[in-house]
Structures are given as structure tokens and as C-alpha cells.
Amino acid sequence: MNRELRFTNPFFSIVLIFLLSLCCLLSCGLDDLPYIDYIPDSVMTDNTSARILLPSSYDEGYSSYFVRFEIYYRIYISGEQLSGEINTSALRSQINSSLDSDFASFRSLTDKTNTSNIPSNLDTTFSNRKFFKLVLEEDANIDNVLGRSSLGQTLDIRFSPINRAIPVLTLSNGNPYNLRRANSGPSVNFNPRPEDRFFLNHQDLNNTANATTDINADVATNTPTIPAYTYVSMYIFAVGKNPENFTSIYSLPTHIGIFRLAEAF
């Protein structure tokens, strides 16, 4: 009877809870996972440009783990010609139902208030939604352009509304780079049309018949309309390496914005 009373005594229960909590705190301190802080939200101007202040080496995780930033995109065919910032579910759905569906699927990943959210395998996550890694023209390797030298820089992405104006990416310490679409991704290669792969609203790009895994795998189809327009949604995140086991680590992804492509002619 004495033994039973001893273990049901509130005092001993409190002591036991305290000791267990202390052990948990100590073990958590030993097993902390590598962490890279998220990228701030962009400042959008209509649906034509975005500006992002990239984290510096002083931000958490960037001096120890950072390797590069990566930008993923997907293009959407639409019968709507919208102006202004596209930032509501109604506007996204008005452009293309797949645009709003994709945005919703990434919402939990981009929630910066969720402190328990530790992303992994983001390249696969985005690829599974038919997003592809952005490419630059002029023989520029985007992994180098958005590597360590980009830390602390201001990143500008500009989709001019002027016909035939090729969208560009610019860092505050360098020259603009023309954006190009991908032609491959994990376990997939395709032959984009038009062949120049520029982000312009070309008839070969907004043709729903070309939105296949073999041709325009980076394009979400829609009900054919005349005229047809195209929009692109972009996300950015940081990629790092854990020096202990060389596995990749990721920041939370940040939605850059949704841009309307200028006419190709």
C-alpha cells in the first residue's frame, strides 16, 4: 500500500514530469537539425515585376550550409487578360484552375508561421507538380548566378508588357540575364515549342495540343480560347548541404509571384 501511495503522490508526479522534460530539452539540443532561414516575400508590381532582398551570410544557416538559390516555375494557358497583382484564389482560378490548385498544394510549405515545418526534397516536391527549374540564356549557369555571390543582393525579375520583350533576371551586383524555359527535369526530357524557349506568349506556347509531357511539359493546359494568354508562377528557395553527412537541406519556399507573358509578335 505504501508503494502505491508513493507513485500516486502529486509531488512525485511533478518531479517525474520535470525530469522527463529536462531530458527532452537536453536531447533536442544535441539533435538540432541544420536550418536555413526562409527568403523574404517579394514586392510585386502589378504582374510584371518582383523584387526580393536575398538573405545574407549573417542570416541563420547561410554562412554554414548555403550552396545556392533555386527558382521553379510553371506556365498556365488562359483565356483571361488580367492586369494588376494576381494574389487571390478567385483571380488564380479565373486564369486557370490548375494555377489555384498548385498554389493551394504548396500553401503549407510556404507558411512561415509554421515553425515545425522542415522541408525536404523540394526539387522532387515541385517536379511532382510539373514545375521546372528556371534556366538563363547567354551561357549563364543559374546555379552560379544564384550561388554564394548572390547573398545579400537584391533580386529583380522583370516581365515587361511590351511585345517581344524577353523577361530578365537581375542582381544588384550584375547585368540582366534573359530567362529561358527548361527542357528537362528529374526523369523527363521534352522538346519545348517554340524552340527558342523564351517566356513569351507564342502560338506554339498557348496551344493546348502542345501541353504534353513530350513537348511543353512545363505548361498547364486549359480550354482552348481565342485569343489565348499565358502566365507563369514562380517559387524560390535556398539549398544547402549538411557538412556532416552531405545531405541537402532546404529553406521554406517563397512564392515570388504570378506574371503575365508579353506577346511574342
PANUKE-469666 format. One line per 8 residues: their letters; for each residue z negated, x, y of C-alpha. Coordinates in nm, 4 decimals, padded with zeros to 6 digits, always signed. Layout:
a) Z X Y | ...
//
This chain:
mnrelrft) +00.0000 +00.0000 +00.0000 | -00.0801 +00.2819 +00.2391 | +00.2596 +00.4425 +00.1771 | +00.4366 +00.1146 +00.2558 | +00.2461 +00.0659 +00.5792 | +00.3184 +00.4193 +00.6838 | +00.7001 +00.3737 +00.6690 | +00.6992 +00.0349 +00.8356
npffsivl) +00.4843 +00.1546 +01.1247 | +00.6852 +00.1221 +01.4542 | +00.5694 +00.4665 +01.5678 | +00.7250 +00.6390 +01.2687 | +01.0448 +00.4378 +01.3150 | +01.0743 +00.5589 +01.6727 | +01.0171 +00.9203 +01.5696 | +01.2777 +00.8900 +01.2940
ifllslcc) +01.5367 +00.7434 +01.5321 | +01.4683 +01.0219 +01.7837 | +01.5143 +01.2949 +01.5224 | +01.8372 +01.1409 +01.3933 | +01.9733 +01.1093 +01.7474 | +01.8867 +01.4719 +01.8205 | +02.0673 +01.5866 +01.5074 | +02.3740 +01.3859 +01.6073
llscgldd) +02.3759 +01.5356 +01.9545 | +02.3467 +01.8883 +01.8207 | +02.6186 +01.8377 +01.5615 | +02.8502 +01.6824 +01.8211 | +02.8041 +01.9834 +02.0418 | +02.9141 +02.2071 +01.7576 | +03.2131 +01.9948 +01.6607 | +03.3637 +01.9141 +02.0008
lpyidyip) +03.7389 +01.8700 +01.9739 | +03.9733 +02.0577 +02.2092 | +04.0640 +01.8380 +02.5037 | +04.3369 +01.8366 +02.7692 | +04.2830 +01.6155 +03.0710 | +04.5328 +01.3404 +03.1464 | +04.8109 +01.3608 +03.4070 | +04.7540 +01.1509 +03.7215
dsvmtdnt) +04.9588 +00.8374 +03.7750 | +05.2856 +00.8772 +03.9606 | +05.3561 +00.7479 +04.3084 | +05.6661 +00.5302 +04.2760 | +05.9171 +00.4470 +04.5492 | +06.0974 +00.1259 +04.4510 | +06.2712 +00.2017 +04.1194 | +06.4433 +00.5133 +04.2500
sarillps) +06.1868 +00.7952 +04.2567 | +05.8488 +00.9108 +04.1297 | +05.6157 +01.1886 +04.2404 | +05.3421 +01.3361 +04.0216 | +05.0890 +01.6063 +04.1067 | +05.0712 +01.8027 +03.7817 | +04.7303 +01.9307 +03.6671 | +04.6440 +02.2924 +03.7421
sydegyss) +04.4817 +02.5608 +03.5295 | +04.1476 +02.4510 +03.6781 | +04.1690 +02.1082 +03.5153 | +03.9933 +02.0584 +03.1847 | +04.1676 +02.2203 +02.8896 | +04.4667 +02.3584 +03.0789 | +04.3524 +02.7203 +03.1023 | +04.2620 +02.7357 +02.7326
yfvrfeiy) +04.5114 +02.5187 +02.5471 | +04.8091 +02.4136 +02.7595 | +05.1636 +02.5006 +02.6475 | +05.3956 +02.2549 +02.8279 | +05.4504 +01.9059 +02.9604 | +05.6882 +01.6732 +02.7766 | +05.8762 +01.3705 +02.9092 | +06.0007 +01.0943 +02.6792
yriyisge) +06.2415 +00.8179 +02.7775 | +06.4240 +00.5095 +02.6513 | +06.7158 +00.3253 +02.8151 | +06.7457 -00.0543 +02.8325 | +07.0591 -00.2659 +02.8826 | +07.0098 -00.5608 +03.1161 | +07.1929 -00.8370 +03.2942 | +06.9489 -00.8188 +03.5867
qlsgeint) +06.9872 -00.6099 +03.9021 | +06.6339 -00.5695 +04.0328 | +06.5074 -00.3845 +04.3378 | +06.1574 -00.2627 +04.4133 | +05.8945 -00.1236 +04.1791 | +05.9010 -00.2698 +03.8284 | +05.5328 -00.2998 +03.7447 | +05.4649 -00.6395 +03.5856
salrsqin) +05.5208 -00.7891 +03.2431 | +05.7421 -01.0582 +03.3953 | +05.9734 -00.8027 +03.5569 | +05.9891 -00.5886 +03.2447 | +06.0735 -00.8917 +03.0321 | +06.3329 -01.0018 +03.2859 | +06.5104 -00.6689 +03.2388 | +06.4867 -00.6541 +02.8609
ssldsdfa) +06.2280 -00.7943 +02.6174 | +06.2179 -00.4572 +02.4373 | +06.1074 -00.2892 +02.7596 | +05.7970 -00.5063 +02.7845 | +05.7314 -00.4742 +02.4101 | +05.7473 -00.0937 +02.4267 | +05.5238 -00.0856 +02.7330 | +05.2665 -00.3048 +02.5589
sfrsltdk) +05.2719 -00.0893 +02.2448 | +05.1701 +00.2186 +02.4476 | +04.9108 +00.0411 +02.6617 | +04.6099 +00.1543 +02.4571 | +04.7361 +00.5141 +02.4583 | +04.7722 +00.5208 +02.8373 | +04.4341 +00.3557 +02.9041 | +04.2442 +00.6273 +03.0902
tntsnips) +03.9210 +00.4255 +03.0815 | +03.9047 +00.4563 +02.7027 | +03.7042 +00.7772 +02.6689 | +03.7136 +00.7648 +02.2880 | +04.0928 +00.7712 +02.2808 | +04.2045 +01.1079 +02.1384 | +04.5845 +01.1043 +02.0954 | +04.7610 +01.2879 +01.8163
nldttfsn) +05.1229 +01.3351 +01.7073 | +05.2575 +01.1822 +02.0276 | +05.6075 +01.3147 +01.9567 | +05.6134 +01.1042 +01.6409 | +05.4499 +00.8081 +01.8146 | +05.7197 +00.7946 +02.0816 | +06.0009 +00.8705 +01.8395 | +05.8940 +00.5770 +01.6245
rkffklvl) +05.9623 +00.3507 +01.9254 | +06.3066 +00.5139 +01.9704 | +06.2006 +00.7233 +02.2681 | +06.3607 +01.0661 +02.3029 | +06.2626 +01.3877 +02.4745 | +06.4282 +01.4416 +02.8108 | +06.6880 +01.7201 +02.8438 | +06.8018 +01.9158 +03.1502
eedanidn) +07.1514 +02.0302 +03.2394 | +07.2667 +02.3719 +03.3601 | +07.1358 +02.5544 +03.0526 | +06.7779 +02.4900 +03.1612 | +06.5237 +02.4667 +02.8813 | +06.2889 +02.1865 +02.9798 | +06.0071 +02.3437 +02.7756 | +06.0273 +02.6482 +03.0024
vlgrsslg) +06.0702 +02.4491 +03.3244 | +05.7635 +02.2385 +03.2407 | +05.5695 +02.5304 +03.0923 | +05.2742 +02.7181 +03.2424 | +05.4583 +02.7964 +03.5657 | +05.4663 +02.4221 +03.6416 | +05.0870 +02.3893 +03.6501 | +04.9655 +02.2682 +03.9868
qtldirfs) +05.3180 +02.1873 +04.1036 | +05.4464 +01.8581 +04.2397 | +05.7000 +01.6978 +04.0069 | +05.9649 +01.4748 +04.1641 | +06.2091 +01.2601 +03.9664 | +06.4851 +01.1036 +04.1713 | +06.7276 +00.8310 +04.0620 | +06.9491 +00.7917 +04.3657
pinraipv) +07.1016 +00.4427 +04.4023 | +07.4257 +00.5985 +04.5284 | +07.7193 +00.5647 +04.2872 | +07.7857 +00.8756 +04.0742 | +07.4662 +01.0469 +04.1982 | +07.3162 +01.2211 +03.8949 | +06.9350 +01.1863 +03.8691 | +06.7385 +01.5072 +03.9177
ltlsngnp) +06.4005 +01.6610 +03.8386 | +06.2476 +01.8955 +04.0945 | +05.9299 +02.1034 +04.1020 | +05.7815 +02.2071 +04.4344 | +05.8431 +02.5738 +04.3497 | +06.2073 +02.5445 +04.2441 | +06.5524 +02.3913 +04.2578 | +06.6558 +02.0481 +04.1250
ynlrrans) +06.7757 +02.0089 +03.7678 | +07.0180 +01.7366 +03.6599 | +06.8749 +01.5066 +03.3942 | +07.0593 +01.4541 +03.0675 | +07.0053 +01.2282 +02.7723 | +06.9111 +01.3630 +02.4317 | +07.1469 +01.3777 +02.1348 | +06.8836 +01.4304 +01.8675
gpsvnfnp) +06.5252 +01.3624 +01.7724 | +06.2988 +01.4005 +01.4692 | +06.5168 +01.3372 +01.1618 | +06.8047 +01.1924 +01.3662 | +07.1211 +01.3219 +01.5316 | +07.3596 +01.0989 +01.7234 | +07.6715 +01.1149 +01.9400 | +07.5921 +00.9603 +02.2783
rpedrffl) +07.8540 +00.7853 +02.4869 | +07.9677 +00.8753 +02.7387 | +07.9815 +01.2342 +02.6193 | +07.8515 +01.3829 +02.9461 | +07.5116 +01.2199 +02.8646 | +07.4246 +01.1612 +03.2299 | +07.1809 +00.8884 +03.3329 | +07.4451 +00.6701 +03.4982
nhqdlnnt) +07.5391 +00.3076 +03.4340 | +07.8634 +00.3695 +03.2500 | +08.0515 +00.1047 +03.0494 | +08.0011 +00.3108 +02.7350 | +07.6261 +00.3163 +02.8000 | +07.5750 -00.0532 +02.8741 | +07.7987 -00.1642 +02.5863 | +07.5656 -00.3272 +02.3334
anattdin) +07.8028 -00.2358 +02.0498 | +07.7223 +00.1323 +02.1120 | +07.3435 +00.0863 +02.0907 | +07.3246 +00.2124 +01.7324 | +07.1441 +00.4987 +01.5596 | +07.4754 +00.6855 +01.5276 | +07.5922 +00.6532 +01.8889 | +07.3434 +00.5554 +02.1607
advatntp) +07.0201 +00.5753 +01.9643 | +06.8257 +00.6093 +02.2914 | +06.9411 +00.2657 +02.4162 | +06.7807 -00.0746 +02.3578 | +07.0445 -00.3427 +02.3196 | +07.0493 -00.6827 +02.4885 | +07.2577 -00.9990 +02.5045 | +07.5965 -00.8873 +02.6438
tipaytyv) +07.6436 -00.9737 +03.0109 | +07.8991 -00.9029 +03.2811 | +07.8083 -00.7145 +03.4892 | +07.5601 -00.5077 +03.2875 | +07.2974 -00.2691 +03.4206 | +07.0776 -00.0014 +03.2681 | +06.7166 +00.1010 +03.3257 | +06.5079 +00.3860 +03.1895
smyifavg) +06.1350 +00.4011 +03.1198 | +05.9657 +00.7428 +03.1142 | +05.6317 +00.8826 +02.9946 | +05.4799 +01.2283 +03.0420 | +05.2009 +01.4078 +02.8557 | +05.0653 +01.7601 +02.8116 | +05.0944 +01.9511 +02.4843 | +04.8609 +02.2331 +02.3891
knpenfts) +04.7620 +02.4485 +02.0937 | +04.4236 +02.4832 +01.9329 | +04.3751 +02.8636 +01.9067 | +04.1503 +02.8234 +01.6037 | +04.3998 +02.6536 +01.3751 | +04.7217 +02.6409 +01.5858 | +04.7485 +02.2627 +01.5603 | +04.8958 +02.0690 +01.8520
iyslpthi) +04.6682 +01.8811 +02.0895 | +04.7760 +01.6242 +02.3465 | +04.6641 +01.4677 +02.6681 | +04.6763 +01.0934 +02.7136 | +05.0336 +00.9955 +02.8027 | +05.1024 +00.8692 +03.1549 | +05.3724 +00.6152 +03.2308 | +05.5894 +00.7708 +03.5024
gifrlaea) +05.7815 +00.4554 +03.5860 | +06.0952 +00.2487 +03.5334 | +06.4156 +00.3496 +03.7115 | +06.7486 +00.1723 +03.7545 | +07.0511 +00.3892 +03.6831 | +07.3169 +00.4206 +03.9537 | +07.6735 +00.3135 +03.8806 | +07.8982 +00.5740 +03.7204
f) +08.2007 +00.4688 +03.9302
//
